[in-house]
Amino acid sequence: MKKISKIIVFFLMAAILIGMTRPMYRTEDRYIIPEEEIVIDFPIEEDDTIEEEAEVVELDAITVSLRIEGIDANLYYNEAFSFEFEDCATVLDLLDAVNEADNALEIVIYNEDNGEDKDDEEYADKVDNAARVVGIAGITEEDFPEGSGWAFLINGVQPRYGIGEQELQDSDSVVFYFRGLPGLGMQYPIADFSGLLTDGVIRFTCMEPVDVLDDAGIWIQAFGEAPVVGALVTHNGITGVTDENGELQVAYINRRAGFHTLQIERHDNESGLPTVLRLAPGYTVFVPFVDTPAGAWYLDAVMFCVREGFFSGVGGNRFAPAARMRMEQLITVLARIAGAVIDEDVRPWYSNAVEWVVRSGVIGEAEFEDGAYVTRERFIYMLFRTISLIEGSDMTPRADITEAVDYSGIDGRFSDAVSWAVASGIIRGTGEDRLVIDPVVEVSRAVASQMIYNYFNYTPEDIQEDSYE
């Protein structure tokens, strides 16, 4: 009986508890507990806390050419720089990345918040848009007259927006320089070489702030072109002074295509401050040959080979890109690539080069044919032999060239070198969707330049095409 009593008491207590926690509705003769979905919550232990996964941000990357020049002869940075960004790349993103990669530059960026609410979701954008560079490498705007400061160009043009808004594209060229007061300067000089070959003149201008009327009749400040007058210019080691038009008459010896070194400076007589930025050491300009137009598929290769001293012009400021390579020209180029010391003032001018290629084993003495044109397969073979002198035994890359449509036409003596050239990105063949070597086609100066350029600039991800017009 006691056991039964305990059971009855248990059920009575359970009924009372249920009645206390759930609503009851009375009908005519009974109480009804409405049906409900019963949810049981289990306590979560601290170690079992479920954390939300962090959002994965997709980043893009670009590479720009960045140059930072001081107010004297200082050059703080002059390299290609790659960085990652979200959404769009701005100059501010670039500078933040540079600061992170190289603290020695000490790029100081001022962000004006104007006392706004930092909880405002637009606050960050407002701050970025007000950002500006106030110091680089210890050169700060506070040390100069008010109105001076750091400025920048993109692809040689004064940008429309500030560093927080100005967007960048892959391969853009960015130059930072210190700009002075309107009319006083420290402006960035622009060198115009278009009259060098015809008139022997280089013209220097800078972009000065000027007041102009806009369409609504309101005076606004814009940038206008002004001549750089009375500046000391050192061009290829020869000095001169610009005239009232910003022009410099160039010595006859320097009226030529190719690379030119350039320095320019002008100082205020009272303060001693530079009134036009001095182009820092390492500043060079390429003046195209009259027969190597902008946009030509071989222009980068020609510029590279001329800068490295492998090729030179043929006279009359011409490069002769379509001219076929002769044996004496090729052996001279190969000797330059190998760093051999040769005297081209002897007679004939290629005598030292002949001695070098024979002594080095690039070709046998009997293989040299004065005046003979060089085929693609022979050019590749001689380049292979020359590079092997530089790299030693590390000439391992090889490609399967048996699928080339003209494989049977390759001389057996040269097939290994051709295989190396294909694997090394020097050539990819002249077919659009098939491998065509054209082994017995005579190589032009443009094609020879491109093959040499490809060797020195080859990466597996970006092979320079060997398909020529």
N, C-alpha and C positions, 0 to 999 in steps of 0.2 A: 504494500500500500504506500509506503513512504516513497518507493521508487516511482510509482504512478503519480503521486502528488507532485514530485519534483518535475516530472515531464509536463504536467498540466501547468504548473507555475512558469516553466520555460516558455511554453507557447503563449501564455497570457502576456508575459513581458515582451515577447517578440511582436505581438499584435499591437501593444501599446506604443512601442517604438516606431512601428510602421505608421501608425496613426499620427504620431507627432511629426513625422518627416514628410508625409505625402498628403495632399489635399483629399478630402472625402466629400462626396455629394450625396444628399439624402433623396431617395425616391419615396414612394408612398409607404413602403414597408421595410426598407433596408438602406444601408449605406453602401455606396459603390466607390471603390478606388479607381480612378481613371488609369488607363494603360499609358505608360510612358516608356521612352527609350532609356534604358539604364546604361550609363556610361561610367566605367570604372577607371579612375586615374591612378596609375601606378607612379609612385615618387621616383624621380630620376636621380640616381647617384651622381655625385659631383664628377666622378671620372667618366661617366657615361654621357656627359653633356654633348649634344649634337651641335657642331659648329657649321656655320654656313661656309660653303666653298668660296674662296676669293675669286672675284671676277677676273678673268683672263683678258688683258688688254692687248689688242693686236697692234704691233708697232711696225712702222715703215722706216726705211732708211734711205738717205741720199748722200751724195758726195759733192762738195763744193770746193772751189779754189779760194782759199782765205789768205789775205795779205794784210798785215798790220804794220804800219810805218810810223816811225817817230818823227819829231820835228827837226831832227838833225840828220845824221847819217845812220840812224838806228833802224834796223829791220828786225821786228820782234817775231814775226811769223810769216812764212811764205810757203805753204804746203797745201796739198789736197787734204781735206778733212771730212771724215764720214761720221754721221751721227744718226740716232734713231729719234722718232717723234710720233706723237699721236695726232690724228686728224689732219693737220697741215703743218708744214715746217715753216717757222718764222726765224728771223734773224736773232731774236731773243733765245729761241731754242738752240740755235747754233752757238751763241756765246755761253749759255749755261753748260753745254756739252764741252766746249773748249776749256772753260774754267775747271770743270771736273777732271778733264784729262791733263791739264797743265796749269797748276796753281801759280807757277812762276810768272805767268803773264799778268796776274793781279788785275783782272778785268773787274772794275767796280761798276755796278749797275744800280741806278737810283730808281725806285718805284714810288711814285707819289700816290698816297691813299686819300688825301684831302679830308681825313677824319671821318670817312664814311663807315657805315655799319659793316663790320667784317663778316657778319652772318648773312649778309646779302649774297644770294647765289651769283650775282653778276659782279661781285667785288673783285674776284681774281682777274676777270677780263679787263675791268677798268684799270686795275693796277698795272697789268701787262701793257695796256695801250698807252699808259703814261710813262713807261720805262724809257730810260735813256742811259747811255754810257757816259760816266763822269770821270773815269780814270782808267788808264792802261799803263802797266809797267812804271807806275809812279808819276806819270804825267797826268795831272788832274786839272780840271777847268778852274778850280779856285785859285790856282797859281798864276792865272792869266787874266787879262781884262774881261769884264763881264760881256757876254756875247760870244766869247770864244768857246770852243768845245770840240769833242770828238764827233766826227761825221763819217758817213760811209757811202760808198757807191756800189751799185750792183750792175755788173756787165758794163762798167764805165759810165753809167747814168745815175744822176741824183735821184734817189727813190722818192716816191710820193708819200709813203707812210713811215712811222717810227719803227723801232726795232721790234716792238711787241705786235705790230700789225702787218709789217712787211713780210710777205710770203716768199719762200725760196723754192726753186726748182732744181732738179738734179743737174749738175755740171755748171751751175751759176758761178760767176766770179765775184767775190765780195772783197772790197778794199776798205779798211778803216784808216782814217788819217785825222790829224788835228787841224781844225779849221779856226781861223782868226776872225776878227771883226770885218764887217762889210767894208770894202775899199782898202783895208789893210792887208787882209788875206790869210796867209797860210792855207790858201786854196789848193786843191789838187790839180796839178798841171796835166793837160792832155796834149800828147805829141802827135802831130799830123805829119806822116811821112809820105803822103800821096804825091808831093812835089819833089821828092828826093831824086828819083831817077831821071826826071825830065828837066827840072830847073835847079837841082842842087840845093833845095830849101827844106828845112824842117820848121813847121809853125807850131808855136805853143800857145794854148789858150787855157782858161780856167772858168769855172762856173761861179760867177759872182751874184750875190743877192741884189736884185734891182726892184724898184717900185713900178708897177704897171697898172693900167686901168683894166678892170675886167668888163664883161659884157653888160653888167649892171651899172657901170660908171663908178665903181668903188675901187679905191687904190688898194692893191694887194701886193704882197712880196712874192716874187718869183725868182728863178735862177736864169741868168742870161750869160751868154758867152762873151768873155772879155780877153783881149790879148795879154800875154804875160810880157811886160815891157822891162828891159834892163836887167834881165836875169842872166846869171853866169851859167853857161851850159858846158858840160864836158861830154863830148860825143866821140866814142872810140878813142879816148885818150887825148883828143884835141879840144881846147877850150875856145869859147867865143861868147858874145853877149847878144841877146835878142834886141831887135830894133823896135820902133814904135808900133809895128804891126805884129810883134811877137815872133818875128821870123829870124832864123839863123842861117847864114850862108855856110854851106858845108864844104870842106876841103875836097878836092877832086878825088883823092884816094878813097874817100868814104862815100862816094856816090855810087853805091852798089847794092844789089840785092843780098839777102842773107840776114844774119843776126847782128844787131847793133847794141852796144852798151850805152847807157844814158844816165847822166846826173844833171840836175838843175837846182839852183838855189838863188834866192833873193832875200835880202834882209832889210829891215827898217833901220835907217841911219840913226835915229834917236834911241830906240829901245834895244836894237840889236836882234829883235825877234825875227824869225823867218817870215816873210810875207808871201811866199809860195812854198809849198811842201817840197823838200828835197827828195827826189826819187832815190830810195835807199839802195845800197850796194846789192848787186844781183839783178837790177832792173834791166831787162833786155827787151828788144822789139824785133820782130821778124818782118823784114820787108820782102814781100813775095817777088819771085822772078816774074818777068813780063809774060812768060808762057806757063806759069803755074797759078791759074786763077783760083779765087776763093771757091770752095765747094768741090774742087777736084778730088777724086777718090784717092789720089796718091799724095795730097798736100801734107797730111800729118807725117807720112813716111819721109817725104823730101825734107821737111823741117827738121825731123829727128836726125836724119843722116847728115844734113848740113851743120846742125848744131854740134854733133859729135865729131865733126871733121872728117867723116868718111867720104863724102862727096863735096864737090864744089861746082860752080857754074861752068859754062862752056864759053863765056865771053859775051859781051853785049847784054849783060844782065839776064841771060837766058839759062835755063836748066836743060832744055832739050829732052823733055820727058819721054817723047816717042822715039828718040834716036836709039838705035841698037847698040848694045855694049860691045866694044872691041876688047880683045884679050889684054892689051896693055892697060886699058882703063880698069878692067876688073882686077888685075893683079895689084894695081896701085891702091884700089879700094880695100882689098883684102889685107894688104900690108898695113894700112892705117888702122883697120879693125884690130889687128894683132898688136898694135902699138910699136911696130918696127920703125926705126929711125931711118928715113930715106931722104936723099937729097934730090929734089925734082928740078934743080937748076942745072944738072948735068945734061949732056947730050948723048943719046936721046934721053928725054926727061924721065923715062920709065926704066932706065938701066938698073938703078938700085933696086927697084921693085922686082925685076926679073931675077937678080941675084938672090933676093930674099926668098921668093917662092921656091926656087930650085934648092937653095941651101936648107930650107925648112921642110922640104919634101911635099909641099902642096901639089906640085906637078914635077915631072921630069923635064930636064933641059930640052929634050926632043919634042915635048908636048907643046912648048910655047910657039905660037904662030903669030908673028907680028902682023897686026891689022885684021886678023880673023875675027869674025863675029862669034859670039858665045851662045850656045844653045841652053835651054832651061836645064837639061839634065847635067850638062857640064858645069854650069854655074852652081847648081846644087852640090855637085861633087866637090868643087873647089872650096865652096863655103864650108862644107862639112869638114874637109881637111884642115881648114883654117881654125874653125871653132874647136876642133880636137886638140890643137896646140894650146888653146886657152883652158879648156876644161880637163885635159888629160884623158884618162880612161873613162870618164863619166859621160859616155855617149850612148846610153842604153836604150832610149825610147825607140821603138820600132812599130810600124803599122803594117797591116796586111794590104799590099798594093796589087795583089793578083787579080782583084776584082776591077781594077781600072780597065776601061775599054781599050786603051792603047798600051796595056802592060807589055805585050809582045814586042812593042817598038822601043822599049827601054834597053839601052846598052847594058849588058850584064855587068860591066865594070862599075856602072853608076847606080845599080838597083838598090844596093844597101843604103847609099846616101839618100836616095829618093824616099825609101821607107822611113829613114830617120827624119827627113824633112816633113813628111806627112804627119808623123807621130808628134813632132815638135811644134806643129801649128804654123810652120813656115809656108807651106802650101796646102791647099785643100782641093786642088784640081780646078779646072776651068769649066766643068759641067755644072748645070743648075741642080740636077738631082742624081748625078752619077759622078764617079771619080774619073776625071780626064787629066792626064799629066801633061800632054803636049811636049814630050821630051825633046824633040828636035826643032821646036819653034825657037827662033832667036830671041833672047831676052832683051827687053828695052830698059832704059835707065830708070823709068818709073817703076817697072815691075821688079827690077833688082833692088831698088830702094825699099819697096814694100816688103819683099822677102826678108831683107836685113832687119827692117823695123819689126816684122812679125817675130823674128827670133828673139830680139831683145825685149819685146813687150808681150810675149805669149803667156797667157794663162789658160788653163783647161776650160774655164767657164766662158771665156770671151776670145775666141780665135779670130784673128783678122782674116777676112776672106781673101783668097787668092783668085778672085774672079774679076777680070779687068776688061774695060771697054776698049 
